[in-house]
Amino acid sequence: MTPQSPFTVVAVVAEGKEASLRLLLDTMNARPGMANPDNGLVPFAVFERLHFARFALLDDATMADLEAFELPRPPVPPLYLAFVGECDGSADDQLDEFVQKSFGGLRRIFSHCKDFDGSSHGRMLAWLQAHDLPVGANYVNRIGRTVRQVLEESELQKLLSSSAPRGVALDPRSVRRQLLAHVRAERAAGRLTLTPPDPTPLAWRLRDLMHLVGLPLLGLLLLPLLIVLAPFAIFMLRRQEESDPEFYPRPGTAEVLAMQRLEDHDVSNSFTALGAVKPGWFRRALVPVVLLAIDYACRHVFGKGHLARIQSIHFARWVFMDDRQRVLFCSNYDGSHESYMDDFVNKAAWGLNLVFSNGFGWPRTRWLILGGARHELRFKHYQRRHQLPTQVWYKAYPGLTLGDLERNRRIREGVEAGEMNEQQALAWLRLL
């Protein structure tokens, strides 16, 4: 199994460079916000381990919300450029491959940023790695599913679907044997490839085991202290929940239309949002703990096709910025923006509240998980105002949803399985 990794390269845009950077990023697109896989700057299609990637300008206008309540506005840079993506294997290896194959294009893009050093391949790689922010929590829909696997299994499904007999009352086991013979013939002719999974890296296994066991052990060791601190933490939480400002004005029509112009060009979409953590030491101490717990659940509970009850998210991550004063959230999901938000409201509002109730202006919660996103209209106004356009977005397997990927995975399992009884064979044929 090959595990997946995120990279989140974030750099401050130099003063006076925003306009030219926006124009340059636009040249990478085939449609609004949708990357041309073969663009001349970073031809994403040549990177065989890359699932998703995006360039997004982070100019969070909602920081002014603090001033509406006479709260100090943190001194953060006015504009960042974020280069975000998910890949198979090591993120450092992926960044190295970017430098090797797109040195000139990356230099043109990041030359708009402060302190950029692209004078050589080595210096650029070091600069990218230095600006790759640690991820507070990371979600992968199915850990170990590679780009190669997705593409090969899609070709397998197309082959079997086009070859399966239609409208004929045949024995399901005989039809399956016929199709498997066709698969063997196509593989022998080199027209179909089904690459076996690589062995899971030993270092990753050890780190994952240490994370699985180590975090609960640490919690157990700290349990006496946590018991002592719990009443104080509960008191502080409820006190703040009853007094925290709510701020969720309806987003402007022009802003929403501009965002919608970038959406629904594929069966999947991207989501990029940035917001301020509520002022004060309590929230800035609480958010890392919450994200630590979410990251643990994503790694050991939810990496098998679902996040809580939501099955439409390919990848998601939460990243601290500006000394934990802001949090960046990025995801890749199936369906429309509206259906994505409805999924959260109806299936995982408590999970949204757990994290985002620590964001300034969030609809009021109770006990950290109640209320909040359950106020549907307030929540939808809040998230649209904090959403940022994704200037360039790439997906390695356009037209395929997570439902397609799961179906294709099961089809392959059926190809590689032994003899089936009639019911099993019929269930497998129905996947085609």
C-alpha positions, 0 to 999 in steps of 0.5 A: 500500500502506498500512503498519500501525503499533502503539501501546503506551500504558502508564501506572502505575495510581494507588494505590487505583484498581485495583478500580474500573478492573477493574470499568470495563473489564469493562463494555466486554465482551460476553463475558469478555475479549471487547470489545463493538465498540459499547461506550459507552467506546471503541466500537472498531467506529467506528475503520475502520483498527483491526485489534486492540486491548486493555486489559490490567492488567500486574501481573507477580507473577513479579518475586518469582521473583528473590527466590527466588534472593536477587537484588534485586527492581527497584523497578518500579510494582506495576500498569500499564494497557496500551492496545495495538493495531494500525492501518492508517497512522500510530499517531499518527493513530489515537490522535488519532482515539481522542481525537476519537471517544472522549474521554469514555470514554478520560478515564474509563479513564485517570483511574485512572492517575497524572499523567493529563491529559485536561482537553482533547482536545489535552492527552489526545492529548499524554499518550497519545503521551508514554506510547506506548512504542517497540517493540523488534521488531514483526511484521505478518503481511502488511504492507499488508493493511488492515482495509478490504481484509479486510472487502471481500474477505470479502464478495467470497468470500461472494458468489462462494461463494453464487453458484457453481454446485454439482454441475454439470459445466461448463467452469471458464472459463465458470463463472468468466466467469459469476461475474465478470459477477455481480461486475461487476453487484453492484459497479455496483449498489453492493452490493459494493465492492473499493477499490483500494489506496492509494499507498504513502506516500513517507516510509514507502518511504524509511524502509523503504529506509534501514532495509533498507540502513542496518542491514547497512551499520552492521553492516559498518562495525562488523565489525572491532569485532564480531570483536574483541568476539565471543570475549568475548561468547561467553565471557560467554554460555556462562558465564551459560548454565551458571549462570543460574537456571531457574525454571518451577514448574507454574502454579496451577490457578486461575490457568490456569482464569482465563486459559482463561475468556478464551480461545477465544471466537473463532477467534483469541486474544490473548496478553499476557506480561511478564517480567524480563530476567536481571540484569546488564549483559550481558543488558540489552545483548544483548536490544536487539541481538537485538530489533533483528535480529528487527525487521529480519527481521520488516520485510524477510523475514517480512512476507508471511504467516509468521513463520519457519514459523509462519503463525498470528500476525496481529501481535506486538510486543516492548516494553521497560519499566522501563528495559529491566528487563522486556519486554512481549510481545503477540500476536494469533494463530489457534487455541487457546493449546495449538496456539499454543505447540506451533507455537513448540515444533515450528517456531520453538523457536530463535527463542523461545530467541533472545529469551526465554532472556534472561528470568529463569528461562527453561529453560536454553539452549546457544549462545542458540538450543539447548535452552530451549523444546525442553524442552516442559513446562518452556517451557509452565509458564514461559510460562503463569506469565508470561502475563497476562489481557487484560481487553478484547480487540477484533478487527475481523474476528471469525470470520476466520483468517489462512487465510481472509484469504489465501484471500480475497486470492487470490480477489480476485486471480483476479477482477482477473486476465486470462483464465485457462486451464482449470487456472487457472480450476479452481484459482481456483474451488476457492478458493470 
